[in-house]
Amino acid sequence: MKLEILYFDGCPTYRAAEGALSEALRAEGLDAWLELVAVNTDEEASRLRFPGSPTIRADGRDLFPVPDRSAWALGCRTYATPEGLKGAPTVGMSRAALRGQTGGALRHSPEAPSS
């Protein structure tokens, strides 16, 4: 599975999303490729259908889907966590989303992946 974190320079929460996702991958024993993808312009945001920073995608699909929209642009994204609105999903949310992405059939690696 290829995972991407799309973000814009100056986003205060993409590193928190990266940390939560890395921890979720380790906890699930999931073998995945994690790449940080900088989105630098509104044109790139539109081309990538970028709903805000940070956006986490697995094999090109948003782990936390948002409704389709007519305009895509640089901006912050919020997540409805058990603790309220935050700028990044929690480890638990990331684990659940990864399970949903794989239909519950996680591919385990012999060693936890490094971040």
N, CA and C atoms as an extended XYZ file, in Angstrom:
345
Properties=species:S:1:pos:R:3:atomname:S:1:resname:S:1:resid:I:1 pbc="F F F"
N         0.858       -1.178        0.000 N   MET     1
C         0.000        0.000        0.000 CA  MET     1
C         0.898        1.233        0.000 C   MET     1
N         0.547        2.203       -0.811 N   LYS     2
C         1.273        3.475       -0.844 CA  LYS     2
C         0.445        4.521       -0.104 C   LYS     2
N         1.040        5.136        0.888 N   LEU     3
C         0.377        6.188        1.654 CA  LEU     3
C         1.038        7.520        1.354 C   LEU     3
N         0.220        8.543        1.207 N   GLU     4
C         0.718        9.896        0.971 CA  GLU     4
C         0.091       10.841        1.986 C   GLU     4
N         0.884       11.767        2.469 N   ILE     5
C         0.366       12.882        3.255 CA  ILE     5
C         0.586       14.120        2.403 C   ILE     5
N        -0.512       14.702        1.939 N   LEU     6
C        -0.450       15.931        1.160 CA  LEU     6
C        -0.551       17.100        2.131 C   LEU     6
N         0.305       18.095        1.946 N   TYR     7
C         0.353       19.227        2.873 CA  TYR     7
C         0.838       20.461        2.130 C   TYR     7
N         0.635       21.616        2.746 N   PHE     8
C         1.233       22.833        2.194 CA  PHE     8
C         2.281       23.343        3.177 C   PHE     8
N         3.289       24.011        2.634 N   ASP     9
C         4.354       24.549        3.464 CA  ASP     9
C         3.752       25.512        4.481 C   ASP     9
N         4.110       25.338        5.715 N   GLY    10
C         3.574       26.190        6.763 CA  GLY    10
C         2.411       25.557        7.512 C   GLY    10
N         1.952       24.396        7.061 N   CYS    11
C         0.868       23.698        7.769 CA  CYS    11
C         1.375       23.298        9.151 C   CYS    11
N         0.673       23.708       10.208 N   PRO    12
C         1.159       23.415       11.551 CA  PRO    12
C         0.871       21.991       12.020 C   PRO    12
N         0.101       21.206       11.251 N   THR    13
C        -0.324       19.903       11.770 CA  THR    13
C         0.063       18.697       10.924 C   THR    13
N         0.729       18.896        9.792 N   TYR    14
C         1.018       17.716        8.972 CA  TYR    14
C         2.003       16.771        9.657 C   TYR    14
N         2.905       17.289       10.474 N   ARG    15
C         3.835       16.404       11.201 CA  ARG    15
C         3.091       15.576       12.250 C   ARG    15
N         2.057       16.153       12.865 N   ALA    16
C         1.237       15.388       13.811 CA  ALA    16
C         0.518       14.260       13.079 C   ALA    16
N         0.022       14.539       11.877 N   ALA    17
C        -0.638       13.507       11.070 CA  ALA    17
C         0.357       12.417       10.693 C   ALA    17
N         1.573       12.817       10.334 N   GLU    18
C         2.612       11.842        9.986 CA  GLU    18
C         2.937       10.952       11.190 C   GLU    18
N         3.053       11.558       12.367 N   GLY    19
C         3.345       10.786       13.569 CA  GLY    19
C         2.238        9.809       13.915 C   GLY    19
N         0.990       10.264       13.843 N   ALA    20
C        -0.145        9.389       14.151 CA  ALA    20
C        -0.238        8.251       13.143 C   ALA    20
N        -0.025        8.560       11.878 N   LEU    21
C        -0.097        7.530       10.846 CA  LEU    21
C         1.042        6.524       11.008 C   LEU    21
N         2.238        6.994       11.284 N   SER    22
C         3.377        6.091       11.496 CA  SER    22
C         3.130        5.175       12.686 C   SER    22
N         2.583        5.738       13.762 N   GLU    23
C         2.270        4.928       14.943 CA  GLU    23
C         1.188        3.903       14.621 C   GLU    23
N         0.181        4.300       13.855 N   ALA    24
C        -0.883        3.373       13.463 CA  ALA    24
C        -0.326        2.242       12.601 C   ALA    24
N         0.574        2.565       11.686 N   LEU    25
C         1.192        1.531       10.843 CA  LEU    25
C         1.971        0.533       11.694 C   LEU    25
N         2.747        1.032       12.649 N   ARG    26
C         3.503        0.146       13.539 CA  ARG    26
C         2.559       -0.724       14.359 C   ARG    26
N         1.512       -0.122       14.918 N   ALA    27
C         0.572       -0.864       15.758 CA  ALA    27
C        -0.138       -1.968       14.979 C   ALA    27
N        -0.410       -1.710       13.706 N   GLU    28
C        -1.101       -2.699       12.874 CA  GLU    28
C        -0.130       -3.673       12.206 C   GLU    28
N         1.180       -3.407       12.312 N   GLY    29
C         2.163       -4.254       11.646 CA  GLY    29
C         2.025       -4.206       10.140 C   GLY    29
N         1.614       -3.054        9.641 N   LEU    30
C         1.308       -2.901        8.220 CA  LEU    30
C         2.526       -2.423        7.450 C   LEU    30
N         2.785       -3.062        6.341 N   ASP    31
C         3.888       -2.696        5.459 CA  ASP    31
C         3.357       -1.706        4.433 C   ASP    31
N         3.841       -0.482        4.473 N   ALA    32
C         3.340        0.542        3.551 CA  ALA    32
C         4.449        1.526        3.232 C   ALA    32
N         4.339        2.152        2.094 N   TRP    33
C         5.252        3.201        1.651 CA  TRP    33
C         4.603        4.527        2.012 C   TRP    33
N         5.284        5.367        2.790 N   LEU    34
C         4.735        6.655        3.215 CA  LEU    34
C         5.536        7.780        2.580 C   LEU    34
N         4.844        8.657        1.870 N   GLU    35
C         5.491        9.765        1.170 CA  GLU    35
C         4.817       11.081        1.547 C   GLU    35
N         5.622       12.099        1.799 N   LEU    36
C         5.107       13.449        2.011 CA  LEU    36
C         5.055       14.150        0.660 C   LEU    36
N         3.897       14.740        0.342 N   VAL    37
C         3.697       15.405       -0.947 CA  VAL    37
C         3.349       16.866       -0.685 C   VAL    37
N         4.249       17.765       -1.067 N   ALA    38
C         4.007       19.199       -0.892 CA  ALA    38
C         3.072       19.700       -1.990 C   ALA    38
N         2.052       20.432       -1.581 N   VAL    39
C         1.124       21.085       -2.509 CA  VAL    39
C         1.404       22.575       -2.373 C   VAL    39
N         1.930       23.184       -3.433 N   ASN    40
C         2.457       24.541       -3.320 CA  ASN    40
C         1.597       25.641       -3.917 C   ASN    40
N         0.665       25.292       -4.800 N   THR    41
C        -0.146       26.317       -5.466 CA  THR    41
C        -1.608       25.884       -5.515 C   THR    41
N        -2.492       26.849       -5.738 N   ASP    42
C        -3.906       26.516       -5.907 CA  ASP    42
C        -4.116       25.641       -7.141 C   ASP    42
N        -3.281       25.826       -8.165 N   GLU    43
C        -3.380       24.993       -9.367 CA  GLU    43
C        -3.071       23.533       -9.035 C   GLU    43
N        -2.016       23.305       -8.235 N   GLU    44
C        -1.703       21.946       -7.802 CA  GLU    44
C        -2.823       21.393       -6.932 C   GLU    44
N        -3.368       22.226       -6.051 N   ALA    45
C        -4.468       21.797       -5.190 CA  ALA    45
C        -5.653       21.337       -6.029 C   ALA    45
N        -5.956       22.065       -7.075 N   SER    46
C        -7.064       21.700       -7.951 CA  SER    46
C        -6.763       20.402       -8.697 C   SER    46
N        -5.572       20.296       -9.243 N   ARG    47
C        -5.192       19.095       -9.997 CA  ARG    47
C        -5.207       17.853       -9.105 C   ARG    47
N        -4.767       18.001       -7.859 N   LEU    48
C        -4.702       16.881       -6.921 CA  LEU    48
C        -5.997       16.671       -6.135 C   LEU    48
N        -6.983       17.552       -6.363 N   ARG    49
C        -8.252       17.495       -5.617 CA  ARG    49
C        -7.957       17.477       -4.109 C   ARG    49
N        -7.250       18.515       -3.708 N   PHE    50
C        -6.705       18.660       -2.360 CA  PHE    50
C        -7.691       19.409       -1.471 C   PHE    50
N        -8.319       18.721       -0.488 N   PRO    51
C        -9.308       19.388        0.359 CA  PRO    51
C        -8.718       20.157        1.531 C   PRO    51
N        -7.420       20.089        1.715 N   GLY    52
C        -6.789       20.813        2.811 CA  GLY    52
C        -5.662       20.010        3.415 C   GLY    52
N        -4.868       20.703        4.210 N   SER    53
C        -3.675       20.108        4.793 CA  SER    53
C        -3.878       19.806        6.268 C   SER    53
N        -3.531       18.604        6.676 N   PRO    54
C        -2.988       17.496        5.908 CA  PRO    54
C        -4.092       16.590        5.356 C   PRO    54
N        -3.848       16.017        4.192 N   THR    55
C        -4.730       15.017        3.598 CA  THR    55
C        -3.944       13.721        3.502 C   THR    55
N        -4.538       12.633        3.953 N   ILE    56
C        -3.869       11.333        3.941 CA  ILE    56
C        -4.571       10.445        2.921 C   ILE    56
N        -3.786        9.918        1.983 N   ARG    57
C        -4.337        9.046        0.949 CA  ARG    57
C        -3.628        7.697        0.960 C   ARG    57
N        -4.414        6.652        0.735 N   ALA    58
C        -3.899        5.291        0.587 CA  ALA    58
C        -4.214        4.841       -0.826 C   ALA    58
N        -3.168        4.539       -1.577 N   ASP    59
C        -3.331        4.139       -2.979 CA  ASP    59
C        -4.219        5.129       -3.727 C   ASP    59
N        -4.013        6.424       -3.443 N   GLY    60
C        -4.721        7.490       -4.147 CA  GLY    60
C        -6.088        7.842       -3.605 C   GLY    60
N        -6.567        7.118       -2.587 N   ARG    61
C        -7.902        7.387       -2.030 CA  ARG    61
C        -7.781        8.001       -0.643 C   ARG    61
N        -8.566        9.043       -0.414 N   ASP    62
C        -8.548        9.748        0.869 CA  ASP    62
C        -8.985        8.794        1.979 C   ASP    62
N        -8.167        8.676        3.030 N   LEU    63
C        -8.550        7.827        4.162 CA  LEU    63
C        -9.718        8.420        4.942 C   LEU    63
N        -9.925        9.711        4.806 N   PHE    64
C       -11.004       10.411        5.503 CA  PHE    64
C       -11.760       11.234        4.458 C   PHE    64
N       -12.579       10.570        3.622 N   PRO    65
C       -13.202       11.245        2.471 CA  PRO    65
C       -14.026       12.471        2.861 C   PRO    65
N       -14.005       13.436        1.962 N   VAL    66
C       -14.798       14.657        2.103 CA  VAL    66
C       -15.726       14.744        0.900 C   VAL    66
N       -16.835       15.478        1.027 N   PRO    67
C       -17.728       15.639       -0.124 CA  PRO    67
C       -16.995       16.292       -1.290 C   PRO    67
N       -17.379       15.904       -2.501 N   ASP    68
C       -16.789       16.515       -3.687 CA  ASP    68
C       -17.116       18.000       -3.675 C   ASP    68
N       -16.257       18.779       -4.265 N   ARG    69
C       -16.459       20.225       -4.294 CA  ARG    69
C       -16.050       20.758       -5.652 C   ARG    69
N       -16.471       21.953       -5.941 N   SER    70
C       -16.132       22.546       -7.237 CA  SER    70
C       -14.800       23.284       -7.192 C   SER    70
N       -14.363       23.694       -6.010 N   ALA    71
C       -13.104       24.433       -5.886 CA  ALA    71
C       -12.196       23.743       -4.874 C   ALA    71
N       -10.939       23.595       -5.250 N   TRP    72
C        -9.923       23.019       -4.384 CA  TRP    72
C        -8.828       24.068       -4.231 C   TRP    72
N        -8.319       24.257       -3.034 N   ALA    73
C        -7.320       25.304       -2.824 CA  ALA    73
C        -6.489       24.989       -1.585 C   ALA    73
N        -5.390       25.709       -1.452 N   LEU    74
C        -4.558       25.565       -0.265 CA  LEU    74
C        -5.335       26.023        0.958 C   LEU    74
N        -5.206       25.299        2.036 N   GLY    75
C        -5.873       25.668        3.273 CA  GLY    75
C        -5.708       24.564        4.295 C   GLY    75
N        -6.132       24.840        5.502 N   CYS    76
C        -6.063       23.857        6.578 CA  CYS    76
C        -7.284       22.950        6.540 C   CYS    76
N        -7.117       21.771        7.058 N   ARG    77
C        -8.190       20.788        7.135 CA  ARG    77
C        -8.399       20.443        8.598 C   ARG    77
N        -9.637       20.177        8.971 N   THR    78
C        -9.914       19.750       10.338 CA  THR    78
C       -10.526       18.357       10.318 C   THR    78
N       -10.337       17.655       11.413 N   TYR    79
C       -10.835       16.293       11.582 CA  TYR    79
C       -11.682       16.241       12.850 C   TYR    79
N       -12.824       15.585       12.775 N   ALA    80
C       -13.693       15.398       13.938 CA  ALA    80
C       -13.156       14.210       14.727 C   ALA    80
N       -12.407       14.498       15.791 N   THR    81
C       -11.812       13.452       16.622 CA  THR    81
C       -12.687       13.235       17.852 C   THR    81
N       -12.439       12.166       18.609 N   PRO    82
C       -13.186       11.970       19.856 CA  PRO    82
C       -13.006       13.126       20.844 C   PRO    82
N       -11.901       13.877       20.708 N   GLU    83
C       -11.634       15.014       21.597 CA  GLU    83
C       -12.120       16.338       21.021 C   GLU    83
N       -12.797       16.307       19.883 N   GLY    84
C       -13.260       17.526       19.226 CA  GLY    84
C       -12.502       17.760       17.928 C   GLY    84
N       -12.741       18.913       17.305 N   LEU    85
C       -12.083       19.221       16.034 CA  LEU    85
C       -10.592       19.453       16.249 C   LEU    85
N        -9.790       18.790       15.410 N   LYS    86
C        -8.333       18.929       15.477 CA  LYS    86
C        -7.781       19.008       14.063 C   LYS    86
N        -6.532       19.395       13.956 N   GLY    87
C        -5.891       19.559       12.662 CA  GLY    87
C        -5.320       18.287       12.072 C   GLY    87
N        -5.425       17.171       12.796 N   ALA    88
C        -4.922       15.887       12.302 CA  ALA    88
C        -5.732       14.769       12.951 C   ALA    88
N        -5.863       13.641       12.260 N   PRO    89
C        -6.569       12.508       12.864 CA  PRO    89
C        -5.732       11.887       13.985 C   PRO    89
N        -6.396       11.202       14.891 N   THR    90
C        -5.721       10.521       15.991 CA  THR    90
C        -5.148        9.188       15.504 C   THR    90
N        -4.336        8.563       16.344 N   VAL    91
C        -3.805        7.234       16.033 CA  VAL    91
C        -4.960        6.250       15.852 C   VAL    91
N        -5.932        6.285       16.761 N   GLY    92
C        -7.077        5.377       16.663 CA  GLY    92
C        -7.865        5.573       15.379 C   GLY    92
N        -8.081        6.820       14.995 N   MET    93
C        -8.782        7.102       13.737 CA  MET    93
C        -7.978        6.573       12.553 C   MET    93
N        -6.671        6.757       12.603 N   SER    94
C        -5.807        6.286       11.518 CA  SER    94
C        -5.828        4.765       11.429 C   SER    94
N        -5.785        4.089       12.571 N   ARG    95
C        -5.854        2.620       12.567 CA  ARG    95
C        -7.162        2.142       11.964 C   ARG    95
N        -8.275        2.748       12.374 N   ALA    96
C        -9.583        2.354       11.839 CA  ALA    96
C        -9.663        2.612       10.336 C   ALA    96
N        -9.132        3.745        9.896 N   ALA    97
C        -9.167        4.074        8.467 CA  ALA    97
C        -8.311        3.103        7.663 C   ALA    97
N        -7.159        2.721        8.196 N   LEU    98
C        -6.310        1.749        7.504 CA  LEU    98
C        -7.010        0.403        7.392 C   LEU    98
N        -7.679       -0.021        8.459 N   ARG    99
C        -8.438       -1.280        8.403 CA  ARG    99
C        -9.549       -1.194        7.368 C   ARG    99
N       -10.229       -0.057        7.322 N   GLY   100
C       -11.291        0.129        6.337 CA  GLY   100
C       -10.758        0.110        4.918 C   GLY   100
N        -9.585        0.679        4.723 N   GLN   101
C        -8.963        0.722        3.393 CA  GLN   101
C        -8.626       -0.679        2.902 C   GLN   101
N        -8.223       -1.553        3.818 N   THR   102
C        -7.813       -2.903        3.433 CA  THR   102
C        -8.933       -3.914        3.633 C   THR   102
N       -10.131       -3.439        3.971 N   GLY   103
C       -11.246       -4.355        4.204 CA  GLY   103
C       -11.025       -5.233        5.414 C   GLY   103
N       -10.178       -4.759        6.331 N   GLY   104
C        -9.889       -5.526        7.535 CA  GLY   104
C        -8.808       -6.571        7.327 C   GLY   104
N        -8.399       -6.790        6.075 N   ALA   105
C        -7.378       -7.793        5.768 CA  ALA   105
C        -6.026       -7.104        5.649 C   ALA   105
N        -5.426       -6.814        6.778 N   LEU   106
C        -4.141       -6.121        6.778 CA  LEU   106
C        -3.029       -7.062        6.343 C   LEU   106
N        -2.095       -6.526        5.568 N   ARG   107
C        -0.904       -7.274        5.171 CA  ARG   107
C         0.160       -6.991        6.218 C   ARG   107
N         0.529       -7.984        6.948 N   HIS   108
C         1.511       -7.790        8.009 CA  HIS   108
C         2.915       -8.018        7.486 C   HIS   108
N         3.833       -7.221        7.983 N   SER   109
C         5.246       -7.395        7.660 CA  SER   109
C         5.917       -8.059        8.849 C   SER   109
N         7.045       -8.749        8.624 N   PRO   110
C         7.723       -9.391        9.744 CA  PRO   110
C         8.238       -8.393       10.772 C   PRO   110
N         8.590       -7.202       10.320 N   GLU   111
C         9.043       -6.143       11.219 CA  GLU   111
C         8.175       -4.923       10.995 C   GLU   111
N         8.013       -4.132       12.023 N   ALA   112
C         7.243       -2.892       11.866 CA  ALA   112
C         7.982       -1.979       10.902 C   ALA   112
N         7.254       -1.302        9.994 N   PRO   113
C         7.912       -0.403        9.046 CA  PRO   113
C         8.497        0.807        9.757 C   PRO   113
N         9.564        1.333        9.195 N   SER   114
C        10.138        2.557        9.757 CA  SER   114
C         9.478        3.752        9.114 C   SER   114
N         9.495        4.877        9.804 N   SER   115
C         8.846        6.079        9.268 CA  SER   115
C         9.767        6.908        8.455 C   SER   115
